[in-house]
Amino acid sequence: MTRKLIECVPNFSEGRDMQIIKQITDAAESVEGVRLLDVDPGAATNRTVVTFVGEPEKVMEAAFRAVKKASELIDMRHHHGEHPRMGATDVCPLVPIAGVTMEECVEYARTLAKRIGEELGIPVFCYESAAYVPERRNLAVCRKGEYEGLAKRLEDGEKPDFGPAVIDDYTARTGATAVGARDFLVAINYNLNTTSTRRANSVAFDVREKGRKKREGDPITGKVVKDAEGNVVWVPGTLKGCKAIGWFIEEYGIAQVSMNVTNINVTPVHVAFDEVCDKAHARGLRVTGSEIVGLIPKKVLIDAGKYFLAKQNRSCGIPEEDIVKIAVKSMGLDDLKPFNPREKVIEYILEDSDRTPKLVDLTVRGFAEETSRESPAPGGGSISAYMGSLGAALGAMVANLSSHKRGWDDQCPKFSVWAEKGQDLMYELLHLVDEDTAAFNRIMDAMSMPKKTDEEKAARAAAMQDATLYATEVPLRTMKASFKVFELVEAMASEGNPNSVSDAGVGALAARSAVLGAFLNVKINASGLKDREKADALVAEAAKIAEEAVRQESRVLAIVDSKIGQ
């Protein structure tokens, strides 16, 4: 299951006093579950760019606390710096990272903007994708005249989207804030087999959206073409949402095309890589590799890996780690120095920072031994989810073997789709392995609550019922996910590599055991629910799935037996 993650990159109008900066970042970090990724102060700009990430609700709370603290510590009446600004918190963009659409991010940004305006009394302008009016998509429009021109704008009748439309003693200190939603920006440099900055620039101008100035005759020395109004005419580059320039890096002794991909949905990084390769080749150059600057969402590498696998006519339904390796090697991300995805991918950094032990991280032997101990968890629910994940894994394996079978190249795309479905189911069920144990632990936590007073007894009883309901719903989710395995293994038994038909059959056996095992957990946990109508409905739903699972298993095994011929 994809965890919902957004990034927040607020810019604060203080880049010199580290004590103030620390208090602001401490306010953001005070929200449990929010991870501070970067703090980048600049003395000349007198501005600090902060980056933190987490689940949407937690990030919004962290952003609010940081904006509040900045409004208390920074007095804009005394602020000076080289960078444009209009408030103590100048901008506060939210960026979708995983499991969140841009539309959802817009709503989060507007909710945050409303809260800042109403609770903190700060004028707030919504910009980029969160803008209410088209012209405010451009941050420069929101920040026109900067802090010094803000009072006149409001006096002239311009209204912020939220907060007061007046500069008084309080807002004179805080200034205004722009809250927005934007796509993730990826900074990537392409390494060239040349030392020529001019040639690197030529490639950069070929691809960047802005392109190059149109010239008469010679494209380098010719006279710049202007339109009837005297404006320079530009020839657009080939990549939308990309900014690029060429430079020479003395440390590496090579020239690079340095690029900012400002919209990875319009121009994915792997598409930009191929385009730079093509344009470099046309100029007698070669891209030897690339270098990602800063952190990236996992999606960047997963999409790239699948893209290059598809170009090879290979299945994309392989483990995530293998897909990432393909992306790293295909784009030469380890050309100049080792590239460790665990240090560059936001989701992996968050995952590694979570020290909670997980059953799925144990060895096969360790998992079996942990199950055998006297503790009641992991128990049948976790084992059922694991059996289901193995059924999905077997289905994916048959699909991958089929996609790679000699003479079946034309069927690779079809089997790749099946393999990807198998991988998705496998990861969903692996998540449920730990989720089932976590659900049991919630019941144990509720049981340990105090019960001396009537209020404590009532709170304990309510917590017990909530935990019991959850412990009933989790194995039901396991049943539903495991049942989906039958479609996969039946297709593989019917159409897949005949040499692996027995593996599809074992996948069906595992799926049936997973469904029936989880059904037992649904029934035993539902028995503890006081809401009998709800309990009966859950058990009835589970019973139908279990009954159909038995039939589906028989169908798959019949196909397997007919193929084996015994």
C-alpha positions in Angstrom: 0.0 0.0 0.0 1.3 3.5 -0.9 1.7 5.7 2.0 0.4 9.3 1.5 3.2 11.7 1.6 3.6 15.4 0.8 6.6 17.7 1.1 6.6 21.3 2.4 9.3 23.8 1.4 8.7 27.0 3.3 11.0 29.9 2.8 11.6 32.1 5.9 12.9 35.7 5.8 15.8 35.0 8.1 19.1 33.5 7.0 21.7 34.9 9.5 20.4 34.2 13.0 20.7 30.4 13.4 18.9 30.6 16.8 15.8 32.0 15.2 16.0 29.4 12.4 16.4 26.6 14.9 13.3 27.7 16.8 11.3 27.7 13.6 12.5 24.2 12.5 11.9 22.9 16.1 8.3 24.0 15.8 7.9 22.0 12.6 9.7 19.0 14.1 7.4 19.1 17.2 4.8 17.3 15.1 5.3 13.6 15.5 5.7 11.8 12.2 7.2 14.8 10.3 10.8 14.4 9.1 13.0 17.4 8.6 15.0 16.8 5.4 17.0 20.0 4.9 17.7 23.5 6.3 19.5 25.8 3.8 20.2 29.3 5.2 21.6 32.1 3.0 23.3 35.1 4.6 23.2 37.3 1.5 19.6 36.6 0.8 18.8 36.6 4.5 16.5 33.7 3.8 16.3 30.1 4.8 14.7 27.3 2.7 13.4 24.4 4.9 12.2 21.1 3.6 10.2 18.6 5.6 7.9 15.7 4.7 5.3 13.4 6.1 1.6 12.5 5.9 -0.6 15.4 4.7 -2.4 16.3 7.9 0.8 16.2 9.9 2.7 18.3 7.4 0.0 20.9 7.4 0.2 21.1 11.2 3.9 21.3 11.1 3.7 24.1 8.5 1.2 26.0 10.6 3.4 25.8 13.7 6.5 26.9 11.7 4.6 29.9 10.2 3.3 30.8 13.6 6.8 30.7 15.2 8.2 32.8 12.3 5.5 35.4 12.8 6.6 35.7 16.4 10.3 35.9 15.8 10.8 37.8 12.5 10.0 41.5 12.2 9.7 42.4 8.5 10.1 46.1 9.2 13.8 45.4 9.7 14.4 42.8 7.1 16.8 43.3 4.2 18.2 40.7 1.7 18.9 40.1 -1.9 16.0 37.8 -2.6 12.4 39.0 -3.3 10.2 38.6 -0.3 6.9 39.9 1.3 6.6 38.2 4.6 8.3 36.5 7.6 7.2 33.2 5.9 7.5 34.3 2.3 6.3 31.2 0.5 5.0 27.9 1.8 4.4 25.4 -1.1 3.1 21.9 -0.7 4.4 19.2 -3.0 2.8 15.8 -3.7 5.3 13.0 -3.2 3.4 9.7 -3.0 -0.2 8.6 -2.9 -1.5 12.1 -3.3 -2.8 13.8 -6.4 -2.2 17.4 -7.3 -5.9 18.1 -6.8 -5.7 16.8 -3.3 -2.5 18.8 -2.7 -4.4 22.0 -3.8 -7.1 21.3 -1.2 -4.5 20.8 1.5 -2.8 24.1 0.5 -6.0 26.1 0.6 -7.0 24.6 3.9 -3.6 25.6 5.3 -3.8 29.1 3.8 -7.3 29.6 5.3 -6.0 28.5 8.8 -3.0 30.8 8.6 -5.2 33.7 7.5 -7.9 33.2 10.1 -6.0 32.0 13.2 -2.8 33.9 12.8 -4.2 37.0 11.1 -1.7 37.0 8.3 -2.6 38.1 4.7 -2.3 35.0 2.5 -2.2 34.7 -1.2 -2.7 31.2 -2.9 -0.4 30.6 -5.8 0.6 28.1 -8.5 -1.8 25.2 -8.6 -3.6 26.4 -5.5 -4.4 29.9 -7.0 -8.0 30.9 -7.0 -7.5 33.3 -10.0 -5.3 32.5 -13.0 -2.9 35.5 -12.6 -1.9 34.4 -9.1 -0.5 31.1 -10.4 2.6 33.3 -11.0 4.3 33.9 -7.7 5.8 37.1 -9.0 2.2 38.5 -9.3 1.4 37.6 -5.6 4.7 39.2 -4.5 4.5 42.3 -6.7 6.2 45.2 -5.0 7.5 42.9 -2.3 7.1 43.7 1.4 7.6 47.5 0.8 4.7 47.6 -1.7 2.3 45.4 0.2 0.6 48.2 2.1 -0.2 50.2 -1.0 -1.6 47.2 -2.8 -4.0 46.5 0.0 -4.9 50.2 0.3 -5.7 50.2 -3.4 -8.3 47.5 -2.9 -6.4 44.3 -3.7 -7.5 41.6 -1.3 -5.6 38.5 -0.2 -7.3 35.1 -0.5 -7.4 34.8 3.3 -6.6 37.0 6.3 -6.8 40.7 6.7 -6.6 43.2 3.8 -4.8 45.8 5.9 -1.3 46.6 7.2 -1.4 47.4 10.9 1.2 47.1 13.7 0.9 43.3 13.6 0.8 42.7 9.9 3.6 45.2 9.4 5.8 42.7 11.4 4.5 39.5 9.7 4.0 40.8 6.1 2.1 38.4 3.8 2.6 34.8 2.9 2.1 32.9 -0.3 0.8 29.3 0.1 0.7 27.1 -2.9 0.8 23.6 -4.4 3.3 22.7 -7.0 4.9 19.7 -8.6 8.2 18.3 -7.4 11.3 19.9 -8.9 14.1 17.5 -9.8 17.6 18.9 -10.3 19.6 16.6 -12.6 22.9 17.1 -14.4 23.8 15.2 -17.5 27.5 14.4 -17.9 29.0 14.9 -21.3 32.2 13.6 -22.9 33.5 17.1 -23.5 35.0 20.0 -21.7 33.3 22.6 -23.8 30.8 24.7 -22.0 29.6 26.2 -25.4 28.7 22.7 -26.7 27.0 21.8 -23.4 25.0 25.1 -23.7 24.0 24.2 -27.3 22.5 20.9 -26.0 20.8 22.7 -23.1 19.2 25.3 -25.5 18.1 22.4 -27.8 16.0 20.8 -25.0 15.0 23.5 -22.5 11.4 24.8 -22.8 12.6 28.4 -23.3 14.8 27.3 -26.1 17.2 29.8 -27.8 17.0 33.2 -29.4 16.2 33.1 -33.1 19.0 34.4 -35.3 19.4 35.3 -38.9 21.8 33.0 -40.7 24.4 31.6 -38.3 22.6 30.2 -35.2 25.4 31.5 -32.9 26.6 34.7 -34.4 23.7 35.8 -36.6 21.6 38.9 -35.8 18.9 38.3 -33.2 15.4 38.3 -34.8 12.8 40.6 -33.2 9.0 40.8 -33.8 7.1 43.9 -34.9 7.0 45.2 -31.3 10.7 44.8 -30.9 10.6 41.7 -28.7 13.2 39.0 -29.1 11.8 35.9 -30.9 12.6 32.6 -29.3 12.8 29.1 -30.8 11.3 26.8 -28.1 13.2 23.7 -27.0 11.8 20.2 -27.1 11.1 19.6 -23.4 8.2 21.2 -21.6 8.6 22.2 -17.9 12.4 22.1 -18.1 15.1 24.7 -17.5 18.7 24.0 -18.5 22.1 25.5 -19.0 25.6 24.2 -19.8 28.6 24.5 -17.6 32.0 23.1 -16.9 32.7 21.3 -13.6 36.3 21.5 -12.6 35.9 18.8 -9.9 35.0 16.2 -12.6 36.8 17.7 -15.5 33.8 17.6 -17.8 31.0 19.7 -19.0 27.4 19.1 -18.0 23.9 20.0 -19.0 22.4 21.2 -15.7 18.6 20.9 -15.7 15.7 21.6 -13.4 12.7 19.4 -14.3 9.9 21.5 -12.9 7.0 19.2 -13.7 7.8 15.5 -13.7 4.3 14.6 -14.8 4.7 16.6 -18.0 8.3 15.6 -18.6 9.5 12.6 -16.6 13.2 12.5 -15.8 13.8 9.5 -18.0 12.2 11.2 -21.0 14.5 14.2 -20.4 17.5 11.9 -20.2 16.7 10.3 -23.6 16.1 13.6 -25.2 19.4 15.0 -23.9 21.2 11.9 -25.2 19.6 12.3 -28.7 20.5 16.0 -28.9 24.0 15.4 -27.6 24.5 12.6 -30.2 23.3 14.9 -33.0 26.2 17.3 -32.0 28.8 14.6 -31.9 28.7 14.3 -28.1 27.7 11.5 -25.8 26.0 11.5 -22.4 28.1 9.3 -20.1 25.8 9.4 -17.1 23.8 11.8 -14.9 23.8 13.2 -11.4 20.8 13.8 -9.3 21.1 16.8 -7.0 19.1 16.6 -3.7 16.3 14.2 -2.9 13.7 12.7 -5.2 10.4 10.8 -4.9 10.6 7.1 -5.4 8.3 7.5 -8.4 11.1 9.1 -10.4 13.2 6.0 -10.3 10.3 3.5 -10.6 8.9 5.2 -13.7 12.4 5.4 -15.2 13.1 1.7 -14.5 9.8 0.6 -16.0 10.4 2.8 -19.0 13.8 1.3 -19.8 12.6 -2.3 -19.1 9.7 -1.7 -21.6 12.3 -0.5 -24.2 14.1 -3.8 -23.7 10.8 -5.7 -24.1 11.3 -7.0 -20.6 8.6 -7.5 -17.9 8.1 -4.6 -15.5 6.6 -6.9 -12.9 9.8 -7.4 -10.9 10.7 -6.4 -7.3 11.0 -2.7 -6.7 14.7 -3.0 -5.8 15.4 -4.5 -9.3 13.5 -1.8 -11.0 15.5 0.9 -9.2 18.7 -0.8 -10.2 17.7 -0.7 -13.9 16.9 3.1 -13.5 20.3 3.8 -11.9 22.3 1.9 -14.5 20.2 3.1 -17.5 20.7 6.8 -16.6 24.3 6.3 -15.3 23.4 7.8 -11.9 26.6 6.1 -10.5 28.8 7.5 -13.3 30.7 10.1 -11.2 30.2 8.6 -7.7 28.3 5.8 -6.0 24.5 6.3 -6.0 22.7 5.0 -3.0 18.9 5.1 -3.4 18.5 4.7 0.4 20.1 8.2 0.7 18.5 9.9 -2.2 14.8 8.7 -2.2 12.5 10.4 0.2 10.3 7.4 0.9 13.4 5.2 1.7 14.8 7.8 4.0 11.5 7.9 5.9 11.3 4.1 5.9 14.8 3.8 7.3 14.1 6.4 10.0 11.2 4.3 11.2 12.9 2.0 13.8 9.7 -0.1 14.4 10.7 -3.7 13.9 8.7 -5.4 11.1 7.9 -9.0 10.6 8.4 -8.8 6.9 12.0 -7.7 7.5 12.9 -11.0 9.2 14.5 -13.9 7.4 12.3 -16.8 6.5 13.8 -18.8 9.4 13.4 -15.8 11.8 9.8 -15.4 10.8 9.1 -19.0 11.5 10.9 -18.9 14.8 9.1 -15.7 15.9 5.8 -17.3 15.1 6.7 -20.4 17.2 7.3 -18.5 20.4 4.8 -18.3 23.3 3.6 -14.8 22.3 0.2 -14.8 20.5 1.4 -12.6 17.7 2.3 -13.1 14.9 -0.5 -15.6 14.6 -2.9 -17.0 12.1 -3.8 -13.6 10.6 -0.3 -12.7 9.8 0.5 -16.2 8.5 -2.6 -16.0 6.2 -1.5 -12.7 4.8 2.0 -14.1 4.2 0.6 -17.2 2.4 -1.4 -14.9 0.2 1.7 -12.9 -0.6 3.5 -16.1 -1.6 0.5 -17.0 -3.9 0.8 -13.6 -5.6 4.6 -14.0 -5.9 4.2 -17.3 -7.6 1.8 -15.8 -10.1 4.2 -13.0 -10.8 7.0 -15.5 -11.2 5.1 -17.5 -13.8 4.2 -14.2 -15.6 7.9 -13.2 -15.7 9.1 -16.6 -16.9 6.4 -16.4 -19.6 7.4 -12.9 -20.7 11.1 -14.1 -21.0 10.3 -17.4 -22.8 12.1 -17.7 -26.1 9.8 -17.2 -29.0 7.2 -15.4 -26.9 8.6 -11.9 -27.3 5.4 -10.6 -28.8 3.5 -11.6 -25.7 5.9 -9.8 -23.3 3.7 -6.7 -22.8 0.7 -8.9 -21.8 2.7 -11.0 -19.3 4.3 -7.8 -17.9 0.9 -6.5 -17.0 0.1 -9.7 -15.2 3.5 -9.7 -13.4 2.9 -6.1 -12.2 -0.5 -7.1 -10.8 1.2 -9.9 -9.0 3.8 -7.6 -7.5 1.2 -5.1 -6.4 -0.8 -7.8 -4.6 2.3 -9.3 -3.1 3.3 -5.9 -1.5 -0.3 -5.3 -0.4 -0.4 -8.6 1.4 3.1 -8.2 2.9 1.9 -4.9 4.4 -1.1 -6.8 5.9 1.4 -9.3 7.6 2.4 -6.6 10.0 -1.0 -4.8 10.0 -2.6 -7.9 11.4 -0.2 -8.1 14.3 -0.6 -4.4 14.8 -4.3 -4.9 15.0 -3.9 -7.5 17.7 -1.6 -5.2 19.6 -4.3 -2.5 19.6 -6.5 -4.9 21.5 -3.8 -5.6 24.0 -3.2 -1.9 24.5 -7.0 -1.3 25.1 -7.1 -4.1 27.6 -4.2 -2.5 29.6 -6.1 0.8 29.9 -7.1 1.8 33.5 -10.6 0.8 34.7 -11.0 2.3 38.2 -13.6 5.0 37.6 -16.7 4.9 35.5 -15.1 7.3 33.0 -12.1 5.0 32.7 -14.2 2.0 32.2 -16.3 3.6 29.5 -13.1 4.8 27.7 -11.6 1.3 28.0 -14.8 -0.4 26.7 -15.0 2.0 23.7 -11.3 1.5 22.9 -11.8 -2.3 23.1 -14.7 -2.2 20.6 -12.8 0.1 18.2 -9.7 -2.2 18.4 -11.9 -5.3 18.0 -13.6 -3.9 14.9 -10.3 -3.0 13.4 -8.9 -6.5 14.2 -12.0 -7.9 12.3 -11.6 -5.6 9.3 -7.9 -6.3 8.7 -8.2 -10.1 8.0 -11.2 -9.2 5.8 -8.9 -7.1 3.8 -6.5 -10.0 3.7 -9.3 -12.2 2.3 -10.1 -9.7 -0.4 -6.5 -9.2 -1.5 -5.8 -12.9 -1.4 -8.9 -13.6 -3.5 -7.6 -11.4 -6.3 -4.6 -13.8 -6.6 -7.0 -16.4 -8.3 -7.4 -14.3 -11.4 -3.7 -14.1 -11.8 -2.8 -17.7 -11.2 -5.7 -18.9 -13.4 -4.5 -16.8 -16.2 -1.0 -18.1 -15.7 -2.2 -21.7 -15.6 -4.1 -21.2 -18.8 -1.8 -19.0 -20.8 1.6 -19.0 -19.1 4.7 -21.0 -19.6 3.6 -24.6 -19.5 6.8 -25.6 -17.7 5.6 -23.5 -14.7 2.0 -24.6 -14.6 2.5 -26.4 -11.3 3.8 -23.1 -9.8 0.5 -21.5 -10.7 -1.3 -24.4 -9.0 0.7 -23.9 -5.8 -0.2 -20.2 -6.0 -3.9 -21.2 -6.0 -3.4 -23.4 -3.0 -1.7 -20.6 -1.1 -4.4 -18.2 -2.0 -7.2 -20.5 -0.8 -5.3 -21.2 2.5 -4.9 -17.4 2.9 -8.6 -16.7 2.4 -9.8 -19.5 4.6 -7.2 -18.7 7.3 -8.1 -15.1 7.4 -11.8 -16.1 7.5 -11.2 -17.8 10.8 -9.7 -14.6 12.2 -12.7 -12.6 11.0 -15.1 -14.9 12.8 -13.2 -15.1 16.0 -12.7 -11.3 16.2 -16.3 -10.5 15.2 -17.5 -12.6 18.1 -16.2 -9.9 20.4 -18.2 -7.1 18.8 -21.2 -5.8 20.7 -22.7 -4.4 17.5 -24.1 -7.7 16.3 -25.6 -6.2 13.2 -22.1 -5.0 12.1 -20.5 -8.3 13.2 -23.0 -10.4 11.3 -22.5 -8.3 8.1 -18.7 -8.7 8.3 -18.9 -12.4 8.8 -21.5 -12.8 6.0 -19.3 -10.9 3.6 -16.3 -13.0 4.5 -18.2 -16.2 4.2 -19.1 -15.4 0.5 -15.5 -14.8 -0.3 -14.4 -18.0 1.4 -17.0 -20.1 -0.4 -16.0 -18.6 -3.8 -12.3 -19.1 -3.0 -12.8 -22.9 -2.7 -14.5 -22.9 -6.1 -11.8 -20.8 -7.7 -9.1 -23.1 -6.3 -10.8 -26.1 -7.9 -11.0 -24.3 -11.3 -7.3 -23.5 -11.3 -6.3 -27.0 -10.2 -8.4 -28.5 -12.9 -6.5 -26.4 -15.5 -3.2 -27.4 -13.9 -4.1 -31.1 -14.0 -5.2 -31.0 -17.6 -1.8 -29.3 -18.5 0.2 -31.8 -16.6 -1.7 -34.7 -18.1 -1.7 -36.9 -15.0 
